Each structure stands twice: as structure tokens, then as C-alpha cells.
């Protein structure tokens, strides 16, 4: 029942919101525009019984710029034992999506994490500030263009060489 129900929900939402349907490894997904995500979330909760938002995350497709990011929402219906992935493509310059925290309160912290790690602005969020990184941190660590720190791994064969270059705390 859950697979048929899920496909029915996917088809209904795609028609109503002019969304794009697809699937990955047998799991249906829906792609909608940023301005539609709040209404899609509301319909999923109130009309289709998806009472649980299990996750919000991002995907960075850099160097591709339009869309550079996909904001990925995972909605779950415990009653119908199914999950629907909804993706929102966002351009690379000034990425932004509206909040859905007024529909699903559990969106509050994942939206903050999305902003902190990917730099996607969440419009209308009640408390949009960094959640994982220090407040004065520069950049967004999960972006593919974020500079990586590098420290060579220390093994038995290169122990002395690395120990000379490695900073040690002063006592």
C-alpha cells in the first residue's frame, strides 16, 4: 500500500505545483521551485498525512552554477509507512529558500544548519544564526569551493619528519 500511496502523492503534488518527478534507487522524489516549498510542505502535512520532517540538507553541485545547490527535504508518513524526498534547486549566487518552520517545527535547527554549512539563506526563519560553527567563522564548510585544511598523516615511517614540522603546545 505505501508504495502506491507514495506514487499517488508524488503525482498529485507534481500536477498541482508543476513539479518534476523522478526516482533514485526506487524511491520517488519531487522537484519544486523555492517559492513552492512552503505550500508543498503544508499540503504534505495537512492533506497527505506526512506528519514528520526527518531531515533537511543540501547538495553542492559546484562548479555548476544554475542550480548550484539542491536543498533536500525528507518527509515521512508513519501512518502510511513511506518517505518522500522533495528537492529544491537553488542558484549559486545568493542561494535562498523560504522557511518551513511554521509548518514543521522540527525544521528549525536543520534550516540553521543548512545556512551555517552551505550558506543557503532561509527567508523568514525565526532565529537564523550559526548553529555548528563559531559566530565569527568565515565561509561555509560543506561548500565544495571551501578551502580544505591539510595535515599529513603521521605513520611510523615518517614520524620524525612530521614531528619536526608539527606545531606543539608550549608548556
Long-range contacts (C-beta under 8 A, 24 or more apart in sequence): 1-80, 2-77, 2-80, 2-81, 2-82, 3-82, 5-77, 5-80, 5-82, 6-80, 6-82, 6-83, 6-84, 9-44, 9-48, 9-50, 9-84, 10-84, 12-48, 13-40, 13-43, 13-44, 16-43, 24-85, 27-83, 27-85, 28-84, 28-85, 29-84, 29-85, 29-86, 29-87, 30-84, 30-85, 30-86, 30-87, 31-86, 31-87, 31-88, 31-89, 32-86, 32-87, 32-88, 33-88, 33-89, 34-71, 34-88, 34-90, 34-96, 34-97, 34-98, 35-98, 37-71, 37-73, 37-86, 37-88, 37-97, 37-98, 37-100, 38-98, 38-99, 38-100, 38-102, 38-103, 40-86, 41-73, 41-75, 41-86, 41-100, 41-103, 41-104, 42-103, 44-75, 44-84, 44-86, 45-103, 45-104, 48-77, 49-77, 49-79, 49-80, 50-75, 50-76, 50-77, 50-84, 51-76, 51-77, 51-78, 51-79, 52-76, 52-77, 52-78, 52-106, 53-100, 53-104, 53-106, 53-107, 53-110, 54-83, 55-110, 56-107, 56-110, 56-111, 56-113, 56-114, 57-110, 57-113, 57-114, 58-114, 58-117, 58-118, 58-120, 58-142, 60-118, 60-142, 60-143, 60-144, 62-92, 62-143, 62-144, 62-145, 63-144, 63-145, 64-92, 65-91, 65-92, 65-93, 66-91, 66-92, 67-91, 67-92, 68-92, 68-95, 69-95, 69-118, 69-120, 71-97, 71-114, 71-120, 73-100, 90-120, 94-121, 95-119, 95-120, 95-121, 96-120, 96-121, 96-122, 96-123, 97-121, 97-122, 97-123, 98-122, 98-123, 98-124, 99-123, 99-124, 99-125, 99-126, 101-125, 101-126, 116-140, 117-141, 117-142, 118-142, 118-143, 119-143
